Amino acid sequence: LTPEPTFTLIPTPTLTPIVLPASVLLKGISCERQFMNNCGPATLSMNLSYYDWGKDQIAAGAVLRPNDVDVNTMPYELVDFVNEHTAWRALWRNGGDLQTIRTLLNAGFPVMIEKSFEPFTLRNEGWMGHYNLVVGYDDEREILTVHDSYLMSYPPWGLEIPPEQYNTFIGFDFSYKQLEQDWRAFNFVFIVVYPPERENDVLAALGPLTTEEEANQIAYDRAIEETTSLTDVRDKFFAWFNVGTSLVGLQNYTDAATAYDTAFTIYPDIEAKYRPYRMLWYEIGPYPAYYYSERYQDVITLANQTLGYIAQPVLEESYYWRALSYYALGDTTRAVADLRSSLFYHPGYAPSVAMLEKLNKTP
């Protein structure tokens, strides 16, 4: 086995927590049942409904998932959609925590999070990533109130929500303990949508997470600590993966690649039915980490494995990074083919369009 690398923990300032009310609940959300693999657009649409957007997941999905077999929408894509196609603004950060959510809710902003979701009891689909919209919390009960587009579609425990009650439905309970467990898989990432004139209020609520660099440093510090404090094998895998993701955000690609190596070494020790085999559908950090470390064959191998794990290979990011690696190795023919494949599965995918233009090739 590869020995675990040593990383330097850079302490962050200790801040005095703001005293917040014991509970908050934001209302006025129009709930939606998601279409297949459409939790990103559906959850974003619910978030925008808080500001009376007046549209739905179909309008968002037409831009975010122009090919309806696409299986995922990245946080940056959701943010770009808001900033480029609506009157509102959005940002995303790694390194969130419960206090961040509580502070943002008290400032009047719902919070989108991406997390693990394992509906074994519903459809036996295994581990996957999923978006929730957090609209409230209750410290006494230690629960968050969330809108979940999947559970609206496949409600548990026989719960049925008539369409006429969507606009008055309060939400599903989600425990603080479960938040910690499920959110870790995505480096505690979150998205905030807000009116442009309230940007300063959002930044004030973010506190130490105001800038992307600060947020990635905080996420890195937490992940490093969790690599030694956590005992569950899968949790340790996620912790090392988060070290890599945070370092990619900090543009330290060599150390990020080493962290991902460690995570992948741990992966086989996870019990088979709990393995997050869809990880590279949602988290693409290993690609830039290996690519910018000039480990081009590792990018190609990882992309091949990832595309092989899906019935229909619709992951435009995997094609794109494999294309860059083929090109770096001098294989322009395969690079162009992969770039065109990425555009077949995600028409208009900007990185692939830009690369083809650079190569003087038509899409």
N, C-alpha and C positions, 0 to 999 in steps of 0.2 A: 504494500500500500504506500501511496505517496504521503510523506509526513506532513502534518498540518503546518501551514505557514504561520509565521509570526507577523502580526500587524500592530501598529502603534495606535493606541487609544488616545485621541486628542480630546481632553475634557472640554465640555461646553459650560458656559456660565450657569450657576444655580439661580433660578428665578423663583420668587415668591409667588405661589399660585394665587390667582384671582379668586376671591370668594364669590361663588355663583349661587343662584337660587337652586333649591333642591329638585325642581322639576321644570320643564319647559315643553310645550307642544305647539308646533307651527301647523296651522291649518290652511285650507284653501288649495290643496293639491288635487288635481284631477288624476285619478288612478287609471292605469292601463294594463290590460293583459298583453304580455309580449307575444309576438310572433316567434317562430322558430329561430333560435340563435340571435334574437333581437333585443337582448336585455339592455345593451348599451343605449341604442336609440330610444327604447321605451322608457328607461329610467331617466335619461336626459329630458325627454319630452315631459315626464311628470315634474321634473325639477323646473323646467321653463314654465309649466302651467301655474306655478306659484306666482309668476310675474305676468300672468294673463297672456301668454304667448299666442294662444288661439289655434295652434296646430297640434299634430300628434306624431306618433312614432313613424307613420308612413312618410311624412314630410322629412323627418330627420334621417330615416333609413335610406331614402332616395339618394341622399348625398353621402352618407356614411357607409352604406353597404349597397352600392349600385349593382352588385351581383348578390342575389339573395341567398347564395350558398356560402357566402363568407361567414366564418364562424366566430369572429371576434372584432370588436372595435376598441382600439387602444385609447388610453386616457388623453393623450395629446390630440388624437383625432376628434374626440368629443369636445375638447377645449377649442380647437381650431374651428369646429363647426359653429360654436356659439359666437366666437369672435369675428368670423367672416360671413355668417349667414343670418345673424339675428341682431337686434338692437341692444343686446346685453353683452356682458363680458364674462370671462371665465379664466380660472387658473387651476393648475394642479401641482401637488407637492407629494413627495415621499415623506415618511417620518412622522405621520400623524399619531395622535393618541386620544384617549377618552377626553382629556382636558381640552384638547383642540376642538373636538366635536362639540362639547358642552359650551365652550366660549363662542363658537360660530353660531350655534343655535340661539344663544342668548342675544347675539347681535342681529338676529333675524334672518340668518342664512341657512337653508337646508344644506346638507353635506352628502355628496355622492362618495361611496367607497366601493372599491373592488376587493373581493374576498373569496375564500374557498367556499364551495357549495357542493355538498355530497348528498343528493336526494336518493340515498339507497332505498329508503322506505317508500319512495314514490314511484320511481321508474328504473331503479337499479342501474344508473348511468355512470357511476364512478365519480372520481374527483373532477371538478371543473371550476372555472372562474366565473364570477357572477357579480353584477352591480346591484347595490341597494341604495335607496335614498333615505337618509336618516333625517327625521323631522322632529324628534323629541327624545327626552330622557327622563328618568325618574330615579333619583339616588336612593330613595328608601327601598324601592323594589329592585334596584340595580338592573334596570332594563332600559334599552333604547326602543323607540318606536320607529319602525322602518316601513317603507313601501317597497314591496318585492314583486316585480312584474311576473316572475316565474310562479310564485305561490298564488298570485291572482289567477294564473292559468291552471295550476294544479294544486288547489288548496288542500292542505293537510287536514287530517282528523275529520273529514266529512264536511268541513266548513264550506259553505257556498255563499258567494257574494253576488247578488243580482246586479246587473249593469246599472240599474237606476240608483243603486247605492254607492257607486264608485266615487262620486264627488263628496260623499259624506263619510266614507270609510276612514277610520282613524289610522289603521296600520297594524302591522304584526309586531309582537314582542320579540326582542332579541337581547339576550343577557349580556352584561358587561364581560363575563367570563368567556362567552362564546365569541364576542368581538375580538378579544385578545388572541384567541386561538385561530380564528378564521382569517382575520385581517393580516396576520403575519405573512401569509403566503404571498402577499402582494406588496411587501415592504411598507405596509401601512400607508398606502397611497390614497389620496382623496382629491375631489374636485369641488370647487365652489363657483357657483354662478351668481352674478350680482349685477345691479344696474351700474352703469359707468360712473355716475355721480357718487356712488357709495364705495368706490375702490379704497379710499383711505380707511373706511370702517373695516373692510375685510383685512387689510394689511395690519391694522391695529389688533384685530382679533387673532391673527396668525402669530403675533409675537416673534419668538425665535425662528419661526418657519417662514419669515417674510420673503426671503430670497430662495431661489432654487439651490444655490450653493450651501446656504445655511441648513436648509432642510435635508439635503443629501448628507451633510456632515453629521447631523443629528441621527439620521437613519443609519449611517455607518456606525456611529458609536454604539447605538442600541444593538445593532446586529452583531457586532464584535462581542459585546457583553453576553448576548444570548448564545453564542457559539459554545460558551463554557458553562453557562448557568442552566441551559435546557438539557433535559435528559432523554426525552422522547426522540427517537431516531428521525422521524419525519420532521419534527420541529427543528432539529439540528440541520437537516438538509435545507429547510427554508431559511434558517438563520445565515448559513454560509452563502446561499443564493442571494440573500439580501445584502450581504457584504459586497458581493460582486456587483449587484445592481447599483448600490450607492456609489461605489468606486467608478463605475461607468459614468454616472451623473457628475462625478468630480473629475472626469477625464483622466483617471489613472487606470489605463487599460491593462497594463501588464499585471498589476496586483489584482485587478478585477478578474482577469483570466485565471490566475492562480486560485482565487476564491471559488470561482465556478468549478475548477478542477476538483477542489475539495468536496464541493456539494455533489458532484457527479460520482465521486468515489463512495460517498455515503448512500447514494440512491439505491443500490442493489440490496442494502440491508433493510429497507422498508418492506413491510409485508406486502405481497403482490397486490392484493385488492385495495390497498390504501395508497399505492404509488400515484403521484401526480403526473401521469404520463402525458397529459395535455399541456404541461408547463410551458413549452415553447410555442404554443398557440397564442399565449397571452404575454409572456415575458421574454423578450428577444435580446436582453442584455448580453448573453454569451456571444452573439454574433459580432457586435462591434468590439467586444473585449478581445476576442480571438483575432478578428480582422486587423485591428489597429496594433495588435502585438505581432503581426505578420505571420500568424498561424493559419494560413489560408486553407490548408487541407483539413484542419480541424473544423473550420466553418462549413466546408463542403460535407464532411462526414456528419456533422450535427444536423445540417439541413436535410440530408438524405434520410437520416433517422426520423426526423420530425415529420417530413412529408410522407414517410412510410407508415406512420402511426394513424393516419387519417384516411377514411374511406375515399373521399374525394380531395385531392391535394390542392386546397384552395388558399393556402397561406402565402399571401403576396410578399410578406417580409422575408420568408425563407428563400423564396426565389431571388429576391433582390440581393440579399447578402451572399448567396451562393454565386450569383452573377458577378458581383464585385470580386469575389475570390478567384473565380475562373479567369476573369480579366487580369487580375494581378499575377496569375500564373501563366499568362500569355495565351489563354484559350478564348479568343474573342468570339468565336462561333457559338460556344456553349453559353457565354455570358449574354450575348444578344438573345439567344433562345430563351434563357431564364427571365430576362427582362420582359420579353414579350409575353411569357407565361404569367408573370405577375400582373401585367396589364389585362390579360384575358380574365383573370379571376377578380381583379379590382380595377376596372376601367378608370383611367385618369390618375392612377397612383403616382403622385408627384415625383418621388425619388427615382422611380424607374423611367419616367418620361425625361427627367433631366439627364440621366445617365445615357439614354439612347441619343438624345440631342448632342451630348458631348462626343459620342462615337459616330455622329453623322449618320445615324440609322433611323429609319422610320419605325414607329411603334408597331 
